[in-house]
């Protein structure tokens, strides 16, 4: 896709980037309404920049600053989930996750040991049923 995007009659020249916006798209209508209400909202700026980044990526171009892109994406996701983007990670939660993993590993080891023990038991021979 990038080859098609970058191919043109002007060899040696950089690819021309043209952003086409559908003003009737529900995202654009909602973004326009929200900007009219509160144009200085950082969340709205992040959304607009993510739309531009998505258009660049979809067209085969790369994002200029991947760290800024990632930070902006995480902020937007956090806001969408109703989480403070700057919230600190609770250490106890991390410990609980690690404990859960340890418990799962122990359960798995016990199950494997039980299955191994069943394989080693001699099987009872089946007696033929008497016919009536």
DSSP file (Angstrom, degrees, kcal/mol; ACC not computed):
  #  RESIDUE AA STRUCTURE BP1 BP2  ACC     N-H-->O    O-->H-N    N-H-->O    O-->H-N    TCO  KAPPA ALPHA  PHI   PSI    X-CA   Y-CA   Z-CA
    1    1 A X     >        0   0    0      0, 0.0     4,-2.2     0, 0.0     5,-0.2   0.000 360.0 360.0 360.0 -38.3    0.0    0.0    0.0
    2    2 A X  H  >  +     0   0    0      1,-0.2     4,-2.7     2,-0.2     5,-0.2   0.886 360.0  56.0 -63.5 -35.7    2.9    2.4    0.8
    3    3 A X  H  > S+     0   0    0      1,-0.2     4,-1.5     2,-0.2    -1,-0.2   0.914 109.0  45.8 -61.0 -42.5    4.3    1.8   -2.7
    4    4 A X  H  4 S+     0   0    0      1,-0.2    -1,-0.2     2,-0.2    -2,-0.2   0.874 113.7  50.1 -67.5 -35.8    1.0    2.9   -4.2
    5    5 A X  H  < S+     0   0    0     -4,-2.2    11,-0.2     1,-0.2    -2,-0.2   0.893 116.6  40.1 -67.8 -39.7    0.8    5.9   -1.9
    6    6 A X  H  < S+     0   0    0     -4,-2.7     2,-0.3    -5,-0.2    -1,-0.2   0.625  91.8 102.6 -88.5 -13.1    4.4    7.0   -2.7
    7    7 A X     <  +     0   0    0     -4,-1.5     2,-0.3    -5,-0.2     4,-0.0  -0.519  43.6 136.7 -75.7 136.0    4.3    6.3   -6.4
    8    8 A X        -     0   0    0     -2,-0.3     5,-0.1     5,-0.0    -2,-0.0  -0.962  67.1 -96.7-161.9 172.6    3.9    9.3   -8.6
    9    9 A X  S    S+     0   0    0     -2,-0.3     2,-1.3     1,-0.2    -2,-0.0   0.664 104.2  82.7 -71.8 -15.3    5.3   10.9  -11.7
   10   10 A X  S >  S-     0   0    0      4,-0.1     3,-1.3     3,-0.0    -1,-0.2  -0.692  70.5-164.0 -94.6  86.9    7.7   13.0   -9.6
   11   11 A X  T 3  S+     0   0    0     -2,-1.3     3,-0.1     1,-0.2    -2,-0.1  -0.453  72.8  20.5 -70.7 141.0   10.6   10.7   -8.9
   12   12 A X  T 3  S+     0   0    0      1,-0.3     2,-0.3    -2,-0.1    -1,-0.2   0.320 100.8 108.8  85.7 -10.1   12.9   11.9   -6.1
   13   13 A X  S <  S-     0   0    0     -3,-1.3    -1,-0.3     1,-0.1     3,-0.1  -0.711  76.7-101.5 -98.7 152.5   10.2   14.1   -4.6
   14   14 A X        -     0   0    0     -2,-0.3     2,-0.1     1,-0.1    -1,-0.1  -0.306  45.4 -93.5 -68.1 155.0    8.5   13.4   -1.4
   15   15 A X        -     0   0    0      1,-0.1     2,-0.4    -7,-0.0    -1,-0.1  -0.421  37.7-120.4 -70.5 143.8    5.0   11.9   -1.4
   16   16 A X        -     0   0    0    -11,-0.2     2,-0.6    -2,-0.1    -1,-0.1  -0.721  21.8-149.0 -86.2 131.5    2.2   14.4   -1.3
   17   17 A X        +     0   0    0     -2,-0.4     2,-0.5     2,-0.0    39,-0.0  -0.903  17.6 178.4-105.5 120.8   -0.2   13.9    1.7
   18   18 A X        -     0   0    0     -2,-0.6     2,-0.6     2,-0.0    -2,-0.0  -0.984  14.7-154.2-123.7 121.9   -3.8   14.9    1.2
   19   19 A X        -     0   0    0     -2,-0.5     2,-0.5     2,-0.0    -2,-0.0  -0.852   8.0-161.9 -97.7 119.0   -6.3   14.4    4.0
   20   20 A X        -     0   0    0     -2,-0.6     2,-0.5     2,-0.0    -2,-0.0  -0.890   6.6-163.8-102.3 127.4   -9.8   14.0    2.8
   21   21 A X        -     0   0    0     -2,-0.5     2,-0.9     7,-0.0     3,-0.0  -0.929  15.5-145.5-114.8 130.5  -12.5   14.6    5.4
   22   22 A X    >   -     0   0    0     -2,-0.5     3,-1.8     1,-0.1     6,-0.3  -0.834  11.5-164.1 -90.9 104.5  -16.1   13.5    5.1
   23   23 A X  T 3  S+     0   0    0     -2,-0.9    -1,-0.1     1,-0.3    -2,-0.0   0.633  85.9  57.6 -68.0 -12.0  -17.9   16.4    6.9
   24   24 A X  T 3  S+     0   0    0      4,-0.1    -1,-0.3    -3,-0.0     2,-0.1   0.484  77.4 115.2 -94.9  -3.4  -21.1   14.2    7.1
   25   25 A X  S <> S-     0   0    0     -3,-1.8     4,-2.5     1,-0.1     3,-0.3  -0.442  74.2-125.4 -67.5 137.9  -19.4   11.3    9.0
   26   26 A X  H  > S+     0   0    0      1,-0.2     4,-2.4     2,-0.2     5,-0.2   0.833 109.7  54.5 -54.9 -35.1  -20.8   10.9   12.5
   27   27 A X  H  > S+     0   0    0      2,-0.2     4,-2.7     1,-0.2    -1,-0.2   0.939 110.7  44.8 -64.0 -45.5  -17.4   11.2   14.1
   28   28 A X  H  > S+     0   0    0     -3,-0.3     4,-2.5    -6,-0.3    -2,-0.2   0.897 113.0  50.8 -67.1 -39.5  -16.7   14.5   12.4
   29   29 A X  H  X S+     0   0    0     -4,-2.5     4,-2.0     2,-0.2    -1,-0.2   0.923 114.0  44.4 -63.1 -43.9  -20.2   15.8   13.3
   30   30 A X  H  X S+     0   0    0     -4,-2.4     4,-2.5    -5,-0.2    -2,-0.2   0.918 113.6  49.8 -67.0 -43.6  -19.7   14.9   16.9
   31   31 A X  H  X S+     0   0    0     -4,-2.7     4,-2.4    -5,-0.2    -2,-0.2   0.908 110.6  50.7 -61.9 -41.6  -16.2   16.3   17.1
   32   32 A X  H  X S+     0   0    0     -4,-2.5     4,-2.0     1,-0.2    -1,-0.2   0.914 111.0  48.3 -62.0 -43.3  -17.4   19.5   15.5
   33   33 A X  H  X S+     0   0    0     -4,-2.0     4,-1.5     1,-0.2    -2,-0.2   0.906 112.8  47.9 -64.6 -41.9  -20.2   19.9   18.0
   34   34 A X  H  X S+     0   0    0     -4,-2.5     4,-2.8     1,-0.2    -1,-0.2   0.874 110.6  51.1 -68.8 -36.5  -17.9   19.2   21.0
   35   35 A X  H  < S+     0   0    0     -4,-2.4     4,-0.3     1,-0.2    -1,-0.2   0.879 107.2  54.4 -66.4 -37.1  -15.3   21.7   19.7
   36   36 A X  H  < S+     0   0    0     -4,-2.0     3,-0.3    -5,-0.2    -1,-0.2   0.864 113.9  42.3 -63.6 -34.9  -18.0   24.3   19.4
   37   37 A X  H  < S+     0   0    0     -4,-1.5    -2,-0.2     1,-0.2    -1,-0.2   0.904 139.6   3.3 -76.2 -43.6  -18.9   23.7   23.1
   38   38 A X    ><  +     0   0    0     -4,-2.8     3,-1.2    -5,-0.1    -1,-0.2  -0.643  65.0 171.8-148.6  81.3  -15.3   23.5   24.4
   39   39 A X  T 3  S+     0   0    0     -4,-0.3    -4,-0.1    -3,-0.3    -3,-0.1   0.619  76.7  60.2 -70.1 -14.6  -12.6   24.1   21.8
   40   40 A X  T 3  S+     0   0    0     -5,-0.1     2,-0.5     4,-0.0    -1,-0.3   0.125  72.8 128.4-101.5  21.1   -9.8   24.2   24.3
   41   41 A X    <>  -     0   0    0     -3,-1.2     4,-1.6     1,-0.2     3,-0.3  -0.658  51.2-151.8 -82.0 123.6  -10.3   20.6   25.5
   42   42 A X  H  > S+     0   0    0     -2,-0.5     4,-2.3     1,-0.2    -1,-0.2   0.838  95.7  59.4 -64.2 -32.9   -7.1   18.5   25.5
   43   43 A X  H  > S+     0   0    0      1,-0.2     4,-2.1     2,-0.2    -1,-0.2   0.896 105.0  48.9 -62.4 -40.6   -9.2   15.3   25.0
   44   44 A X  H  > S+     0   0    0     -3,-0.3     4,-2.4     2,-0.2    -1,-0.2   0.876 109.5  52.1 -66.9 -37.5  -10.7   16.7   21.8
   45   45 A X  H  X S+     0   0    0     -4,-1.6     4,-2.4     2,-0.2    -2,-0.2   0.905 108.9  50.9 -64.1 -40.6   -7.2   17.7   20.5
   46   46 A X  H  X S+     0   0    0     -4,-2.3     4,-2.4     2,-0.2    -2,-0.2   0.919 110.2  49.6 -61.7 -43.3   -6.0   14.1   21.2
   47   47 A X  H  X S+     0   0    0     -4,-2.1     4,-2.2     2,-0.2    -2,-0.2   0.919 111.1  48.5 -62.8 -44.3   -9.0   12.7   19.3
   48   48 A X  H  X S+     0   0    0     -4,-2.4     4,-1.9     1,-0.2    -1,-0.2   0.914 113.0  47.7 -63.1 -42.6   -8.4   14.9   16.3
   49   49 A X  H  X S+     0   0    0     -4,-2.4     4,-2.7     1,-0.2    -1,-0.2   0.864 109.6  53.4 -67.1 -35.3   -4.7   14.0   16.3
   50   50 A X  H  X S+     0   0    0     -4,-2.4     4,-2.8     2,-0.2    -1,-0.2   0.881 106.4  53.1 -66.5 -36.9   -5.5   10.3   16.5
   51   51 A X  H  X S+     0   0    0     -4,-2.2     4,-2.1     2,-0.2    -2,-0.2   0.920 111.2  46.4 -61.6 -42.8   -7.8   10.6   13.5
   52   52 A X  H  X S+     0   0    0     -4,-1.9     4,-2.4     2,-0.2    -2,-0.2   0.932 113.1  48.8 -64.3 -46.0   -4.9   12.2   11.6
   53   53 A X  H  X S+     0   0    0     -4,-2.7     4,-2.7     1,-0.2     5,-0.2   0.907 110.7  50.8 -61.0 -42.0   -2.5    9.5   12.8
   54   54 A X  H  X S+     0   0    0     -4,-2.8     4,-2.6     1,-0.2    -1,-0.2   0.902 110.1  50.0 -63.0 -40.9   -4.9    6.7   11.8
   55   55 A X  H  X S+     0   0    0     -4,-2.1     4,-1.4     2,-0.2    -1,-0.2   0.903 111.5  48.9 -64.1 -41.3   -5.3    8.3    8.3
   56   56 A X  H  <>S+     0   0    0     -4,-2.4     5,-2.4     2,-0.2     4,-0.3   0.945 114.0  45.0 -62.0 -48.5   -1.6    8.4    7.9
   57   57 A X  H ><5S+     0   0    0     -4,-2.7     3,-1.4     1,-0.2    -2,-0.2   0.902 111.4  52.7 -63.9 -41.5   -1.1    4.8    9.0
   58   58 A X  H 3<5S+     0   0    0     -4,-2.6    -1,-0.2     1,-0.3    -2,-0.2   0.797 108.1  52.1 -65.2 -28.3   -4.0    3.6    6.9
   59   59 A X  T 3<5S-     0   0    0     -4,-1.4    -1,-0.3    -3,-0.2    -2,-0.2   0.418 124.1-101.5 -88.8   0.7   -2.4    5.3    3.8
   60   60 A X  T < 5S+     0   0    0     -3,-1.4    -3,-0.2     1,-0.3     2,-0.1   0.484  82.7 123.2  94.9   2.1    0.9    3.6    4.4
   61   61 A X      < -     0   0    0     -5,-2.4    -1,-0.3    -6,-0.2     2,-0.3  -0.446  57.8-119.5 -87.3 168.6    2.8    6.6    5.9
   62   62 A X        -     0   0    0     -2,-0.1     2,-0.3    -3,-0.1    -1,-0.0  -0.756  24.4-105.5-107.5 158.3    4.4    6.4    9.3
   63   63 A X        -     0   0    0     -2,-0.3     3,-0.3     1,-0.1   -10,-0.0  -0.645  26.1-135.6 -79.9 136.0    3.7    8.5   12.4
   64   64 A X  S    S+     0   0    0     -2,-0.3     2,-0.5     1,-0.3    -1,-0.1   0.919  93.2  24.4 -60.7 -47.2    6.3   11.1   13.0
   65   65 A X     >  -     0   0    0      1,-0.1     4,-2.2    -3,-0.0    -1,-0.3  -0.887  64.3-173.7-126.6 100.2    6.7   10.5   16.8
   66   66 A X  H  > S+     0   0    0     -2,-0.5     4,-2.6    -3,-0.3     5,-0.2   0.827  85.4  55.7 -65.0 -33.5    5.6    7.0   17.9
   67   67 A X  H  > S+     0   0    0      2,-0.2     4,-2.6     1,-0.2    -1,-0.2   0.915 109.4  46.1 -66.1 -41.9    6.0    7.9   21.6
   68   68 A X  H  > S+     0   0    0      2,-0.2     4,-2.6     1,-0.2    -2,-0.2   0.905 112.6  51.8 -65.0 -40.9    3.7   10.8   21.3
   69   69 A X  H  X S+     0   0    0     -4,-2.2     4,-2.4     2,-0.2    -2,-0.2   0.930 111.8  45.8 -59.9 -47.1    1.3    8.7   19.4
   70   70 A X  H  X S+     0   0    0     -4,-2.6     4,-2.6     2,-0.2     5,-0.2   0.922 113.6  48.5 -64.2 -45.1    1.3    5.9   22.1
   71   71 A X  H  X S+     0   0    0     -4,-2.6     4,-2.4     1,-0.2    -1,-0.2   0.918 112.6  48.7 -61.0 -43.9    0.9    8.4   24.9
   72   72 A X  H  X S+     0   0    0     -4,-2.6     4,-2.3     1,-0.2    -1,-0.2   0.901 111.3  50.4 -63.1 -41.5   -2.0   10.1   23.1
   73   73 A X  H  X S+     0   0    0     -4,-2.4     4,-2.6    -5,-0.2    -2,-0.2   0.928 111.0  47.7 -62.8 -45.9   -3.6    6.7   22.5
   74   74 A X  H  X S+     0   0    0     -4,-2.6     4,-2.7     1,-0.2    -2,-0.2   0.898 111.9  50.5 -63.3 -40.9   -3.3    5.6   26.1
   75   75 A X  H  X S+     0   0    0     -4,-2.4     4,-2.5    -5,-0.2    -1,-0.2   0.923 112.1  47.1 -61.8 -44.1   -4.7    9.0   27.3
   76   76 A X  H  X S+     0   0    0     -4,-2.3     4,-2.4     2,-0.2    -2,-0.2   0.903 113.3  47.9 -66.4 -41.6   -7.7    8.7   24.9
   77   77 A X  H  X S+     0   0    0     -4,-2.6     4,-1.8     2,-0.2    -2,-0.2   0.929 112.1  49.8 -64.0 -45.1   -8.4    5.1   26.0
   78   78 A X  H  <>S+     0   0    0     -4,-2.7     5,-3.2     1,-0.2     4,-0.4   0.926 112.2  47.4 -59.1 -45.8   -8.2    6.0   29.7
   79   79 A X  H ><5S+     0   0    0     -4,-2.5     3,-1.1     1,-0.2    -1,-0.2   0.905 110.2  52.8 -62.7 -42.1  -10.6    8.9   29.2
   80   80 A X  H 3<5S+     0   0    0     -4,-2.4    -1,-0.2     1,-0.3    -2,-0.2   0.818 110.8  47.6 -63.4 -31.2  -13.0    6.7   27.2
   81   81 A X  T 3<5S-     0   0    0     -4,-1.8    -1,-0.3     2,-0.1    -2,-0.2   0.467 118.2-112.5 -88.0  -2.2  -12.9    4.1   30.0
   82   82 A X  T < 5S+     0   0    0     -3,-1.1     2,-0.4    -4,-0.4    -3,-0.2   0.778  73.0 135.2  77.2  26.7  -13.5    6.9   32.6
   83   83 A X      < -     0   0    0     -5,-3.2     2,-0.4    -6,-0.2    -1,-0.3  -0.872  65.1-109.1-109.3 140.6  -10.1    6.4   34.2
   84   84 A X    >   -     0   0    0     -2,-0.4     3,-2.1     1,-0.2    -5,-0.0  -0.550  24.7-143.7 -65.2 120.5   -7.7    9.3   35.1
   85   85 A X  T 3  S+     0   0    0     -2,-0.4    -1,-0.2     1,-0.3    -7,-0.1   0.736 100.0  48.2 -60.6 -21.3   -4.9    9.1   32.5
   86   86 A X  T 3  S+     0   0    0    -11,-0.1    -1,-0.3     2,-0.0    -2,-0.1   0.259  81.2 134.6-102.3  12.0   -2.4   10.1   35.2
   87   87 A X    <   -     0   0    0     -3,-2.1     2,-0.1     1,-0.1    -4,-0.0  -0.353  57.0-119.9 -64.6 139.0   -3.6    7.6   37.8
   88   88 A X        -     0   0    0      1,-0.1     2,-0.5    -2,-0.0    -1,-0.1  -0.475  26.3-109.2 -77.1 150.2   -0.8    5.8   39.6
   89   89 A X        -     0   0    0     -2,-0.1     2,-0.5     1,-0.1    -1,-0.1  -0.694  31.9-124.0 -81.5 126.8   -0.7    2.0   39.4
   90   90 A X     >  -     0   0    0     -2,-0.5     4,-1.4     1,-0.2     3,-0.5  -0.593  11.6-149.9 -74.6 121.9   -1.6    0.4   42.7
   91   91 A X  H  > S+     0   0    0     -2,-0.5     4,-2.3     1,-0.2     5,-0.2   0.845  95.0  59.8 -61.4 -35.5    1.2   -1.9   43.8
   92   92 A X  H  > S+     0   0    0      1,-0.2     4,-2.5     2,-0.2    -1,-0.2   0.864 101.8  53.5 -63.4 -35.3   -1.2   -4.2   45.7
   93   93 A X  H  > S+     0   0    0     -3,-0.5     4,-2.2     2,-0.2    -1,-0.2   0.920 108.3  49.6 -64.7 -42.7   -3.0   -4.8   42.4
   94   94 A X  H  X S+     0   0    0     -4,-1.4     4,-2.2     1,-0.2    -2,-0.2   0.918 111.2  49.4 -61.4 -42.8    0.2   -5.9   40.8
   95   95 A X  H  X S+     0   0    0     -4,-2.3     4,-2.5     1,-0.2    -2,-0.2   0.903 109.8  51.5 -62.5 -41.1    1.0   -8.2   43.7
   96   96 A X  H  X S+     0   0    0     -4,-2.5     4,-2.4     2,-0.2    -1,-0.2   0.886 108.9  50.7 -63.8 -39.2   -2.5   -9.7   43.5
   97   97 A X  H  X S+     0   0    0     -4,-2.2     4,-2.1     2,-0.2    -1,-0.2   0.916 110.9  48.4 -64.7 -42.7   -2.1  -10.4   39.8
   98   98 A X  H  X S+     0   0    0     -4,-2.2     4,-2.3     2,-0.2    -2,-0.2   0.894 110.7  51.2 -64.4 -39.6    1.3  -12.1   40.5
   99   99 A X  H  X S+     0   0    0     -4,-2.5     4,-2.6     2,-0.2    -2,-0.2   0.903 108.3  52.2 -64.0 -40.8   -0.3  -14.2   43.2
  100  100 A X  H  X S+     0   0    0     -4,-2.4     4,-2.4     1,-0.2    -1,-0.2   0.908 109.5  49.4 -60.7 -42.0   -3.1  -15.2   40.9
  101  101 A X  H  X S+     0   0    0     -4,-2.1     4,-2.3     2,-0.2    -1,-0.2   0.914 110.7  50.1 -63.4 -42.5   -0.5  -16.3   38.3
  102  102 A X  H  X S+     0   0    0     -4,-2.3     4,-2.3     1,-0.2    -2,-0.2   0.915 111.1  48.9 -62.0 -43.0    1.4  -18.3   41.0
  103  103 A X  H  X S+     0   0    0     -4,-2.6     4,-2.6     1,-0.2    -1,-0.2   0.898 110.4  50.9 -63.7 -41.0   -1.9  -20.0   42.1
  104  104 A X  H  X S+     0   0    0     -4,-2.4     4,-2.2     2,-0.2    -1,-0.2   0.902 110.4  49.3 -63.3 -41.0   -2.7  -20.9   38.5
  105  105 A X  H  X S+     0   0    0     -4,-2.3     4,-2.3     2,-0.2    -2,-0.2   0.904 111.4  49.1 -65.0 -41.3    0.7  -22.4   38.0
  106  106 A X  H  X S+     0   0    0     -4,-2.3     4,-2.5     2,-0.2    -2,-0.2   0.920 111.1  49.7 -63.6 -43.7    0.4  -24.5   41.2
  107  107 A X  H  X S+     0   0    0     -4,-2.6     4,-2.4     1,-0.2    -2,-0.2   0.905 111.1  49.8 -60.6 -41.7   -3.1  -25.7   40.1
  108  108 A X  H  X S+     0   0    0     -4,-2.2     4,-2.4     2,-0.2    -1,-0.2   0.911 110.7  49.1 -64.3 -43.0   -1.7  -26.7   36.7
  109  109 A X  H  X S+     0   0    0     -4,-2.3     4,-2.3     2,-0.2    -2,-0.2   0.907 111.6  49.3 -64.1 -41.9    1.2  -28.6   38.3
  110  110 A X  H  X S+     0   0    0     -4,-2.5     4,-2.4     2,-0.2    -2,-0.2   0.912 111.1  49.8 -62.2 -43.1   -1.1  -30.4   40.7
  111  111 A X  H  X S+     0   0    0     -4,-2.4     4,-2.5     1,-0.2    -2,-0.2   0.903 110.8  49.2 -63.5 -41.7   -3.4  -31.3   37.8
  112  112 A X  H  X S+     0   0    0     -4,-2.4     4,-2.2     2,-0.2    -1,-0.2   0.894 110.7  50.6 -64.4 -39.5   -0.5  -32.6   35.8
  113  113 A X  H  X S+     0   0    0     -4,-2.3     4,-2.2     2,-0.2    -2,-0.2   0.902 111.2  48.5 -64.8 -40.9    0.7  -34.7   38.7
  114  114 A X  H  X S+     0   0    0     -4,-2.4     4,-2.0     2,-0.2    -2,-0.2   0.917 112.1  48.7 -64.4 -43.8   -2.7  -36.2   39.2
  115  115 A X  H  X S+     0   0    0     -4,-2.5     4,-1.5     1,-0.2    -2,-0.2   0.880 111.0  50.5 -64.2 -37.3   -3.0  -37.0   35.5
  116  116 A X  H  X S+     0   0    0     -4,-2.2     4,-1.2     1,-0.2    -1,-0.2   0.898 109.0  51.8 -66.8 -40.9    0.5  -38.6   35.6
  117  117 A X  H  X S+     0   0    0     -4,-2.2     4,-0.9     1,-0.2    -2,-0.2   0.865 107.8  52.0 -63.9 -37.3   -0.5  -40.7   38.6
  118  118 A X  H  < S+     0   0    0     -4,-2.0     3,-0.4     1,-0.2    -1,-0.2   0.847 105.8  55.0 -68.3 -33.8   -3.6  -42.0   36.8
  119  119 A X  H  < S+     0   0    0     -4,-1.5    -1,-0.2     1,-0.2    -2,-0.2   0.813 106.4  51.9 -68.1 -29.6   -1.6  -43.0   33.8
  120  120 A X  H  < S+     0   0    0     -4,-1.2    -1,-0.2    -3,-0.2    -2,-0.2   0.692  86.3  99.0 -83.4 -18.9    0.7  -45.1   36.0
  121  121 A X  S  < S-     0   0    0     -4,-0.9     2,-0.2    -3,-0.4    -3,-0.0  -0.442  82.6-112.3 -68.4 137.4   -2.1  -47.1   37.7
  122  122 A X        -     0   0    0     -2,-0.1     2,-0.3     1,-0.1    -1,-0.1  -0.496  32.0-121.6 -70.6 141.2   -2.7  -50.5   36.2
  123  123 A X        -     0   0    0     -2,-0.2     2,-0.2    -4,-0.1    -1,-0.1  -0.624  23.6-114.9 -84.7 139.0   -6.1  -50.8   34.5
  124  124 A X        -     0   0    0     -2,-0.3     2,-0.2     1,-0.1    -1,-0.1  -0.500  32.5-113.7 -71.8 138.7   -8.5  -53.4   35.7
  125  125 A X        -     0   0    0     -2,-0.2     2,-0.4     1,-0.1    -1,-0.1  -0.516  29.7-119.8 -72.6 139.8   -9.2  -56.0   33.2
  126  126 A X        -     0   0    0     -2,-0.2     2,-0.4    -3,-0.0    -1,-0.1  -0.652  22.2-140.8 -82.0 131.2  -12.7  -56.0   31.9
  127  127 A X        -     0   0    0     -2,-0.4     2,-0.1     1,-0.1     3,-0.0  -0.726  24.8-109.1 -90.2 139.1  -14.6  -59.2   32.6
  128  128 A X        -     0   0    0     -2,-0.4     2,-0.2     1,-0.1    -1,-0.1  -0.439  36.0-114.9 -66.6 141.4  -16.9  -60.3   29.9
  129  129 A X        -     0   0    0     -2,-0.1     2,-0.3     1,-0.1    -1,-0.1  -0.510  29.1-113.6 -76.7 141.3  -20.6  -60.0   30.8
  130  130 A X        -     0   0    0     -2,-0.2     2,-0.3     1,-0.1    -1,-0.1  -0.557  27.7-128.1 -77.5 137.9  -22.5  -63.1   31.2
  131  131 A X              0   0    0     -2,-0.3    -1,-0.1     1,-0.1    -3,-0.0  -0.640 360.0 360.0 -86.1 144.6  -25.2  -63.6   28.6
  132  132 A X              0   0    0     -2,-0.3    -1,-0.1     0, 0.0    -2,-0.0   0.435 360.0 360.0 -84.9 360.0  -28.7  -64.4   29.8
